[in-house]
Amino acid sequence: MAQQTATPGILWKILQFPATRIFLGAFWIIFAVVGTQTFFASLIGSNSLLLLLVGMVVTIGVALGAYFTFVRAIEKRPVTELSTSGALRELGLGVLVGTGLFTAVIALLWLLGYYTVTGSNSLANVWPMLTLAATTAVFEELLFRGILFRIIEEPLGTWLALAFSALLFGILHLGNPNATLWAATAIAIEAGILLAAGYMFTRRLWLVIGIHFAWNFVQGGIFGVAVSGNEGAGVLQSSLSGPVLLSGGAFGAEGSIFAVMFCLAAGLYFVRLAYRKRPFTTPIWRR
């Protein structure tokens, strides 16, 4: 009898180990999203706008559902980070922040002569960028802030979790087209810190999903700038010139030192708000 009661306890401890939960959560979300996108990719051969939008909605729904089932089945707690109360308000705020930050970057590059509008495209170009930005924002925020940052914060503490998740976020962008070590560093600082800080402030995912979506969509869908090295096809046709450190070069304006400065300032502001709101978690070896 003693052995029968001990076994579930051991299994439970294994399941609750941070590395186990990160692996299971990431695997389940990636499996669900990739499977859904593969299915819709086989249907969207004709570039149907309806199928494109339906695919976006279904993929986002599947991603959120996968995260919800992981938390409920493995962690056995309410999914407070996806609570619908105030979700639209936080999403809207995030969209405003993301839009404002990138517009400020483009405005400065334009004033300095590094960003030039060369033409315009049909509004139909907006839809693929919108669906891509929306699905990417939800998928990556569930993985990096909902799974990675949140779970490693438990043993490592808030500061180390912030540094580690930001660093990993930047490193993974090294696989993008036209990526350089500086571009990955820029992503780690501007996006890794800002998005983790936004989550730290609200302890929910809606704000950072809104920031992430708007930042990507405004880049490619409005200003026609490459998004993390991937060619943008937005309402405007544009070109970036000048020193890579200032303009971002082929990687896009995300690689500009101005984007790093603006986003880092916003990230530090959210860190300050988060710190004033609640004490940060200390590493397990200091408790």
Secondary structure, 3 states (H helix, E strand, C coil): CHHHHHHHHHHHHHHHCHHHHHHHHHHHHHHHHHHHHHHHHCCHHHCCHHHHHHHHHHHHHHHHHHHHHHHHHHHCCCCHHHCCCCHHHHHHHHHHHHHHHHHHHHHHHHHCCCEEEEEECCHHHHHHHHHHHHHHHHHHHHHHHHHHHHHHHHHHCHHHHHHHHHHHHHHHHHHCCCCCHHHHHHHHHHHHHHHHHHHHHHCCCHHHHHHHHHHHHHHHHHCCCCECCECCCCCEEEEECCCHHHHCHHHCHHHCHHHHHHHHHHHHHHHHHHHHHCCCCCCHHHC
